[in-house]
């Protein structure tokens, strides 16, 4: 009985951490290859304008994106109490504006416990979190965060602003860390951080890394990677790979092609 109760506590705490990945949107890309870093004096825009444009463009993209399909591959590796477990689940997803997501499980292998109590619970949590109130409470906005300048990088894919992310409240669904913002589209390219509040005594430390990919005019999740160290000595790694995107309904985004030039 004690082992079952302990396992439920651990799984519940992990779900809170991993829902950050599902609700908000990997193994990280190579960080320094081909990158050059500059100080705030070399950045074209101050942090306040970067954040304002990030919020404006996010709102414009969200309003224009009507429907898309994609495939996800959920993988989990757990090592620790009460036993080692691995699982994988492939899911097809359809998004319809403003907040509808439909999931179809294509295949599942490995631990039935992880599939039923982690993967499927993550899908349920993501559907429930899609409403406007929850979105506002977790958005990258000045209502939820303070932003400070951390760097300006030239990369093979274009320039990026690097901002420190400081949550205004100790909300377990917010981050503390850094974001990389594309200097042309003002879209988040990468997030690295940890939950603003430890969701449970049983979680000692959690690292969260997300990357995003541009599909047509929209930036969508590419890979999420969450690694949690359990206080009892275990370690859990969850990755979500997003692929095969197909945007089936979208309004044109006027003026985005000149956004970078007009911002100078």
NORRA-V386807 format. One record per backbone hydrogen bond with DSSP energy under -1.0 kcal/mol. NH is the residue of the N-H (numbers start at 0). CO is the residue of the C=O. E is the energy in kcal/mol with one decimal. If there is no record, write none. Layout:
NH_CO_E ; NH_CO_E
This chain:
4_0_-2.5 ; 5_1_-2.5 ; 6_2_-2.4 ; 7_3_-2.0 ; 8_4_-2.0 ; 9_5_-2.4 ; 10_6_-2.7 ; 11_7_-2.6 ; 12_8_-2.2 ; 13_9_-2.4 ; 14_10_-2.3 ; 15_11_-1.5 ; 16_12_-1.6 ; 17_13_-3.1 ; 18_14_-2.2 ; 19_16_-1.2 ; 21_17_-1.6 ; 22_18_-3.2 ; 23_19_-1.9 ; 34_31_-1.8 ; 35_153_-1.8 ; 37_151_-2.4 ; 41_38_-1.2 ; 49_45_-1.9 ; 50_46_-2.5 ; 51_47_-2.0 ; 52_48_-2.5 ; 53_49_-2.4 ; 54_50_-2.3 ; 55_51_-2.3 ; 56_52_-2.9 ; 57_53_-2.2 ; 58_54_-2.1 ; 59_55_-2.1 ; 60_56_-2.9 ; 61_57_-2.5 ; 62_58_-2.1 ; 63_59_-1.7 ; 64_60_-2.0 ; 65_248_-2.0 ; 66_248_-2.3 ; 67_94_-1.6 ; 68_245_-2.4 ; 69_92_-2.0 ; 70_242_-3.0 ; 71_90_-3.1 ; 72_240_-2.3 ; 73_88_-3.2 ; 74_238_-2.5 ; 75_86_-2.3 ; 76_236_-2.5 ; 77_84_-3.1 ; 78_234_-2.8 ; 84_77_-2.4 ; 86_75_-1.9 ; 87_108_-2.5 ; 88_73_-2.3 ; 89_106_-2.3 ; 90_71_-2.6 ; 91_103_-2.9 ; 92_69_-3.1 ; 93_101_-2.3 ; 94_67_-2.9 ; 95_99_-2.7 ; 96_65_-3.1 ; 99_95_-2.5 ; 101_93_-2.6 ; 103_91_-2.6 ; 105_89_-2.9 ; 106_89_-1.3 ; 108_87_-2.7 ; 110_85_-3.2 ; 114_110_-2.1 ; 115_111_-2.7 ; 116_112_-2.8 ; 117_113_-2.1 ; 118_113_-2.0 ; 119_114_-2.3 ; 121_117_-2.3 ; 122_118_-1.8 ; 123_119_-2.0 ; 124_120_-2.6 ; 125_121_-2.2 ; 126_122_-2.0 ; 127_123_-2.1 ; 128_124_-1.8 ; 134_130_-2.2 ; 135_131_-2.4 ; 136_132_-1.8 ; 140_138_-1.7 ; 144_140_-2.2 ; 145_165_-3.0 ; 147_163_-1.3 ; 149_161_-3.0 ; 150_161_-1.4 ; 151_37_-1.4 ; 152_159_-3.0 ; 153_35_-2.8 ; 157_154_-1.9 ; 159_152_-2.7 ; 160_180_-2.7 ; 161_150_-3.0 ; 162_178_-2.6 ; 163_147_-3.0 ; 164_176_-3.5 ; 165_145_-2.5 ; 167_143_-2.7 ; 170_168_-2.0 ; 173_170_-2.1 ; 175_193_-2.2 ; 176_164_-1.8 ; 177_191_-2.9 ; 178_162_-2.3 ; 179_189_-2.6 ; 180_160_-3.2 ; 181_186_-3.0 ; 182_158_-2.6 ; 185_181_-1.9 ; 188_179_-3.5 ; 189_179_-1.2 ; 190_209_-2.2 ; 191_177_-2.4 ; 192_207_-2.6 ; 193_175_-1.7 ; 195_173_-2.6 ; 202_199_-1.1 ; 203_228_-2.9 ; 204_228_-1.3 ; 206_226_-2.6 ; 207_192_-3.0 ; 208_224_-2.6 ; 209_190_-2.6 ; 210_222_-2.3 ; 211_188_-2.1 ; 212_219_-3.0 ; 214_217_-3.9 ; 217_214_-2.4 ; 219_212_-2.8 ; 221_210_-3.1 ; 222_210_-1.5 ; 223_239_-2.1 ; 224_208_-2.8 ; 225_237_-2.8 ; 226_206_-2.4 ; 227_235_-2.8 ; 228_204_-3.2 ; 229_233_-2.6 ; 230_201_-2.7 ; 232_229_-2.2 ; 234_78_-2.7 ; 235_227_-2.6 ; 236_76_-2.6 ; 237_225_-2.8 ; 238_74_-2.6 ; 239_223_-2.3 ; 240_72_-2.3 ; 241_221_-2.5 ; 242_70_-2.9 ; 245_68_-2.2 ; 247_66_-1.6 ; 248_66_-1.8 ; 250_63_-2.4 ; 255_252_-1.1 ; 258_255_-1.3 ; 261_257_-2.5 ; 262_258_-1.1 ; 263_260_-1.1
